Structure formats: C-alpha cells, structure tokens
Amino acid sequence: MTLKGPLLVIAGAGSGKTRTLVYRVARLVEIGVSPERILLLTFTRKAAGEMLERAADLADERCRFISGGTFHSLAHRVLREKANLIGYDRSFTVLDRADMEEAIQSLIHEMQVGKGSVRFPKRSTLANILSKAANLQCSAEELMSEEYVQFLEYVQEVEKLRNRYRSFKKENQLLDYDDLILSFRDLLSNNEQVRESLNEQYQYVMVDEYQDTNSIQADIVKELAHTHRNIMVVGDDCQSIYSFRGANYRNMFEFPRMFPEVKIIKLEENYRSSQPILSFTNALMERAHQKYTKCLFTRRTGGEHPKLIDARTEPEQAMFICNSVKEQLASGRSVRDIAVLFRAAYHSFELELELARQGIPFVKYGGFKFMESAHIKDLLAHLRVALNKDDGISWGRALRMVKNIGPAKSQAITAWLREEGRSPWEIGGWPGMGKGDDGLRQLGGLLKKLSASDLSPQAAVELAIQYYDPILKERFDDFPARARDLEQLIPMAGRYRKLRPFLDDLVMEPPTSSSDFDPAGRGESLTLSTVHSAKGLEWSVVFVIWLVEGYFPSFKASSSEESLEEERRLLYVATTRARDQLVLCYPGQEAGKPWMSWNTGRGLLSSFVQNLPGGVLEHGSSRSYSRPPIAPRAPANRPVVPTMSTEEGSALRLRPGDRVSHPAFGAGVISKLIDSEKVEVLFRDCGRRVLHLGYTTLERR
C-alpha cells in the first residue's frame, strides 16, 4: 500500500516476497498507473514474466504490458537504441561467457603472453579475473592480490591482456555481460537526457533479489529513481550468495543511505517451513556478523526437528540417502518432493553412482550449461556472422569448421572482408582460395540465404542445421543426441519475428540444459543440486550432504571472515528450501581424507552446526537410523528408561547421570530423559544437545 517514495522490503526465506511484488504491481495498475510507467527488474526474465502473469490474473490484464526483465536485458535494450552514444553500431554482438573465454584465448595467442610458462592462468581463470575486476571496478592487480595471489607474477601480462581485450571488443563490435551494465550505468550518469527520459518513462521501479546486485547495479537503481524516487527493492541479506559474480550484500545496508527517507518493512512470517526448521535456520543466522535482525516464524503447528546424521563414510552417506529416499517413497511421498543439496557439483559423485546402482532416477543441476556446448555454439556462430560481419569470434568459429581453413587463413579471410567492405556471403570470392577450398563457397551460400530480409528466425535455424549436419556427424560420436539438442532451437526461434532478438535472448537468458525445454519430460526424478542452483526452489524433504569443514564451508572460504559469512548464508539458503523435513549429513569417520582432523582421523563437523544451541537439531547415526522397537510401558512410579542398540546388538539402558560419548560431540552426561526416544545430553565441549536414540550412536563411558 506504500506506493510513493523509496521502500526497502527485507523478506526472509519463504515469507512471500514474490506475492508482495505481484500485489504491488496489481495495486499500481488498479489505482490508474499506466503499465508503461512501471518497471520490474528481476534476475531472470522468466521470474518477471511469471510475476506479471500472476498480477494479470489477480487484477487486470494490462499488467502483462508492464516492462519486466533483468538489469542486463534493460541495459541491452537501451544500448541497442543509443549505441552511437557509446561509440558502437546498433549491430553489435553480445558475448556470453564461453565467447569471452574464446576471445581471451585468441588474444593470448596473438600477444604471446605467458608463452613457455606452465603456470600462466588458464583462459577460464583469466575470464574470472577480468570479469570480477570489471564488476568490482578495480584493477587486475588489486583483485589478484586478494584472490589470485598464486598468479601475481603475471599481473603485468594480465593488465596488458585486459587493455587489449577492451580494444579487441571495440574493433569487432562486441560487448560482454559486464560491458552491458557498465556502459548502461555510465550512460545514465553522464547523459542527463537519457537519464531524464528513462525517469519519465519508468515512474515506478521495483527490484527483486536486491541482495544479489553489485555496486554498478546499485548505481543504476539510484539513477533510474533520480527524479521521482519511487523505488522499491526487495531482498534478504541472509540469502546473498553470489559474491563470485561481484554481488555485494552490503547494498541492502547502503540503500537507506542512498535514500534517507526510505521506509523499511520486514517480512518475517514464513509460509513454507515447519517451525522446528525455522528455529534451526534462525539459530544458524543468529551468529552472522552483519545482518538485518529478523526472526522467521510460522503459524503451522507440529513438524519434525531437523536431523544431523553421522554417516561415517562417504559410501555409507550415499547408502543412507538412497535408503532414506526409499523410505520416503514407501510412505507415499513422490520422488519429485525430495532434493539432495550440496556445496559443489563434485560432492554428489558417489551418491550418483549409488542411485544408479539402486535404480533411483535423478536429475542433477549445477555444472555444465546447455549454451556452453560446442555444437550449440557452432550453430549459433553461423547465424551471428550473418548479422554482424565484424564479429571476429563467430567468424573464427565458423571458418574453423571449413576444410583446409586454419587460423592463418581464417585471419586473412576476415581481414579481407573488413578491408574490402565485403558482405559476409561474398566469402566465396576470397582471392586466396585454392582448389580444395570449396567449403568457403558453401558457407557463402548459407550466409546469402540467411541474409534474406523476409527470412523467419525458425527458417534461419533450419537452414543452419541443414548446413551443419554433416559437420556435426564428423566432429562428434554422440551426434544423434546433439542433433536433438539443435532441433530444440527450432520451436524456440519460432516464437520470434526477427533473428537478432532470438540470438540476443539466448545470450541474455540462456537455457541451462536441454531438459529445460521440456520440463514434463523429466518424469518422476529425485533432484540433486548445488545450493546455488537450488535458490528460490522448495521441496517437502531436503537432504544436505557433506556438512564437513573443508566441504561446507569450503576450504577456500577459511581464508577470510567475509568468505565464511557467505558460506553461512549458503547453508541458510540450502536449509530454508525444506518444507517438512530437513536432514543434514556428514561422513564423520572416514580417515585418510584432506578434510580430516590430523590428530583424530575423524571428519570435523561443519563449524556452522557444531555450536548451535541445544534443541534445534536431533543428532543420530546412519547405522541406527531405523527406529528401534518401542519399549514396553514402565510402571507408573518408575521413569521410562530409553534403550538404544549398539553395533554389537546389545542394549544400553540409559539413566540421568550416565557418562556417555558421541562420535561428533565427545564426552558428556545424560541430563534428562525426555521420552522413550529422546534424551538430553550435556557435552563437555559443545553444551546441551537433544538426541533421538533411533538416529544416534552413544557409548557408555
């Protein structure tokens, strides 16, 4: 209902931030604000589209005409129109990450930097350095001194490469992702006419996931609301997990300084998880150093306590997950309601093998991307050069697929096209062509067809596939599967009237895998996912594996307090995905691994859960996970004495005052018998813990 002035909404996990944005959009249209005057910025265009659809269903069909998209898509749209103001033609090409790496590799070869050194950074690392330095607006030396100390001896070469990369992009009419928002920010800051025009066009601006913005995007937000100041940002500082992209969670704390008259609203009621899960996540974030204090609660009653399971070894951890999934399925739950989350993609390899052995279907997210596949990039290169004759990267890729054309000939051909002012389809007339270079004429024929003004994007893709098909079969043994991937592009292109918007959208909003084209085709599958890929999603049952120092938090994070804080936020994101059940696992007794304690041979339990207050977790062991038989009811004048099974099959009868030891928490004393299945133990090193005897391993001392 607050429509005028700056507004900061601090939205805890599962607190309905999407609903908040949807209702605000609907409210603005309802009171008569023209949809063309409203701008909704999100981190995926799909998210913006879904919000506007919901708003239209809620209130008014006109909500569909609101401008919605990402920072990069807005920047791209403006820069296409105002390209001359940044020294570019409107035909510029946008480089995705793989294109950027390819450009860097070609420049390394051209400049002969790092030649003869086996330690010179790989192109992916160099792309990381250049991109993050651009986002943080610092020199390569500053960034490398902080994050890439091992390559500091090459800092001068990297700076030279950075300067050459900038000029290369200008020469070839190329902009990468970072250029889009940097150029847009600079255009807004330096050109009053453009800034005032956009302020007039978008009089109400809303930004989703504000905690994931970087400092450049924060500047853009400020400029977009320069005149009217009708800006609402929604975010959760506790879910800022993208610093590797340059995201700065401090933007949440800087916003009130940027807009001193801001109104701050906290959303703390959670509509997703049970209270025991929220009690755990609240306790987890209570130890964060810088945060907006909030306490998530729910009106839901009941719910199981999150469980912390010592799975002993990595194979046992995989077995435990598989058996637990089967138990969930036997209880009537769908496998689609279950997810296993992990810090890094390689953490699930053992689990993937066990799932395959046991015949449990799964889909994995995180890792290799659809648009990074060689066959996809090969095909798109032909379409790109038809639109931008100066795109040296795409020319190089397309020409390398022509027989008898190597790097030297490729450079000579593109230089001839540029110097002679030739059109792309005239490539077959290159004077240096020999008798065996008929492939150039075939490529020229394709480009001639692609240049037809009345050619639809769908027809263009079909022509490119027809040309590329024999190349595909020659280059790849698994060409049938890759051909199916290419065919998925045809219906996508059919949704566009022009080829350029289709190619731009593939770069701006790339599908992450071929399965993204057909969600229904995934069937009933267990979800395996990195935490980063799981953000924004939810499941009834969530397992988080490898809760071990060096894995979660990662070993690299130990170098700084700030990195550790982001790892804590990452665990918060993982655990707030769970609606009904949350299980944390760690292989605590497998020796000989680099993450093991040198003096005990045991896996060190993640510091994030070691010292949480008692009562927020139930501790157990994978070997005693199946529930023991219910003990006979004791006489009314005697307390019920819980029993638990040991590895030898005998039973321990536990009483208050008994001294016990736990594999993770060490020595302790039974302080309270809660019921027939739970005991409270006071541990010497980590305080009180509530343990479920069906899920734990205790030994009498």
Beta strands, then each sheet from edge to edge (+ up, - down):
strand 1: 7-11
strand 2: 38-42
strand 3: 67-70
strand 4: 93-95
strand 5: 174-176
strand 6: 204-207
strand 7: 231-235
strand 8: 263-267
strand 9: 307-310
strand 10: 338-342
strand 11: 362-365
strand 12: 526-530
strand 13: 539-544
strand 14: 578-586
strand 15: 618-621
strand 16: 643-645
strand 17: 651-653
strand 18: 659-662
strand 19: 666-673
strand 20: 678-683
strand 21: 687-692
strand 22: 699-700
sheet 1: 3+ 2+ 6+ 7+ 1+ 8+
sheet 2: 4+ 5+
sheet 3: 11+ 12+ 10+ 13+ 14+ 9+ 15+ 21+ 20- 19+ 18- 22+
sheet 4: 16+ 17-
end
